[in-house]
Amino acid sequence: MENRRLISLITPDGRLELFIEKTKVPECLENQVLVEVQAAPFNPIDLKGLLAGATLSTLARVTDGKRFGIQGSIPNNKLSALLSRIGKALVFGREGAGVVVAAGTSAAAKRLLGKTVAVKGDGTYQRYLLIDVNSCLKIDQDLSPRQGASAFINPLTALSMLMVMRSGGHSALINTAAASNLGQMLQRLCIAEEVPLINIVRNTQQARILSAIGARYVLNYEDGRFSRTLEKYILETGATVAFDAIGGGELAGQLLNSMHKVFSEDQGNPPTLNAGLRKHLYIYGGLNPSPTVIKRSFGLDWGIEGFLLDTHLRGIGGTEMERLRNVVAANLTTIFASSYEEEISMTGALNPEVLVRMSELRTGGKYLLNPSLD
Ligand SMILES: NC(=O)c1ccc[n+]([C@@H]2O[C@H](COP(=O)([O-])OP(=O)(O)OC[C@H]3O[C@@H](n4cnc5c(N)ncnc54)[C@H](OP(=O)(O)O)[C@@H]3O)[C@@H](O)[C@H]2O)c1
């Protein structure tokens, strides 16, 4: 059987090339299965890798007789961080779903033959993915691969955020870019677990999406009353931890300032109110690539760190991981449902206009790759 893979390659002269490569389908080892991928999301992190920081306005179609694809220029300041990628044909896509078409000799592998599975693993932007059975999640067989395509990254991140919140002694949280697929999942999860969540968005359409799924606290940071309303909601909910997907600009610092203003004793607040609890900010995305600006008008009982799902999951152990996977499988079409604007083939992805459009990372604008359409 022939495989087809969507390749991202950086040439020695600093150009990005995207093209489809034909290869042989590999044989399964004992505990592996071969999945025909039918749905794989273009998540923000995948797009970052796939497009390698190439300037979007330079993306153009090229045909050299044998090969059809896309080329684009990578600015020097971005290229310097990507030197190890030069000349390597990489396949991106960190999750997806499809049907198991071949299996290794282990009982666990054979049990998945013919089944629809969600997968977490590097390289879902290809028709046939060879993967260990432990990286597969058998989903309800009435569901389509599209419904299982985003069963790992965002669902496990939402669940992990609540674990981090609880382990830090916090009882309520703040999230930014909150109308994202992940933000909507987090809101539905918080409703189910009765955890107060303050959602921060940047326009009224996004606020409406969250209110429609039952969000009680939604704020638009473009609104003139933002700071006052944020402090009111922090006091009402007791939120002392914030997760920020935006990263750049002043919002992250403002969240720390507001939590400190409401809860810290050196602001004249009552000493019993969340006394001794460190206000914490986790930056978990870079939707705004400009520098993070912290104008510190708060004291010293605070912390800032990055949050990365894979690092968090490495620390939780196999039993807890199994529990989280089961929670996701049981709630895939409710709490952890995702939405996509468009489903495209690999050939369809080799289109500058499509690549620019999916890079806008708009609310509801996520693209889904279906490599079996090629
Ligand atoms: N650290 C981790 O381990 C981890 C794991 C999973 C996800 N994430 C991050 O979580 C975020 C959401 O992921 P997703 O898959 O749910 O994304 P998504 O569904 O594609 O949604 C993206 C959201 O970001 C908003 N946005 C885009 N650019 C923005 C900007 N400059 N300022 C403010 N908002 C902006 C969009 O709103 P508009 O419509 O206004 O553009 C949209 O609501 C991403 O940053 C992703 O990288 C991180």
The ligand as an ORCA input file, in Angstrom:
! r2SCAN-3c Opt
* xyz 0 1
  N      -0.031     24.894     26.539
  C      -0.686     23.833     26.114
  O      -0.321     22.691     26.418
  C      -1.882     24.029     25.234
  C      -2.732     22.938     24.966
  C      -3.869     23.162     24.186
  C      -4.136     24.434     23.675
  N      -3.253     25.448     23.955
  C      -3.506     26.821     23.458
  O      -4.847     27.155     23.729
  C      -5.262     28.159     22.819
  C      -6.634     27.789     22.244
  O      -6.492     26.645     21.393
  P      -7.751     26.164     20.517
  O      -7.320     24.962     19.751
  O      -8.945     26.040     21.393
  O      -7.893     27.416     19.516
  P      -9.066     27.855     18.531
  O     -10.283     27.055     18.723
  O      -8.445     27.945     17.181
  O      -9.391     29.356     19.003
  C      -8.472     30.384     18.944
  C      -9.038     31.549     19.762
  O      -8.008     32.505     19.981
  C      -8.522     33.801     19.775
  N      -7.411     34.644     19.355
  C      -6.620     34.482     18.261
  N      -5.659     35.434     18.251
  C      -5.857     36.178     19.365
  C      -5.185     37.310     19.912
  N      -4.103     37.846     19.323
  N      -5.647     37.845     21.068
  C      -6.728     37.303     21.684
  N      -7.406     36.237     21.226
  C      -6.967     35.688     20.081
  C      -9.580     33.644     18.708
  O     -10.490     34.708     18.816
  P     -10.825     35.711     17.574
  O     -12.028     35.135     16.878
  O     -11.102     37.023     18.239
  O      -9.599     35.767     16.695
  C     -10.186     32.273     19.089
  O     -11.213     32.437     20.038
  C      -4.152     28.269     21.778
  O      -3.337     29.370     22.112
  C      -3.394     26.976     21.947
  O      -2.037     27.076     21.534
  C      -2.160     25.264     24.714
*
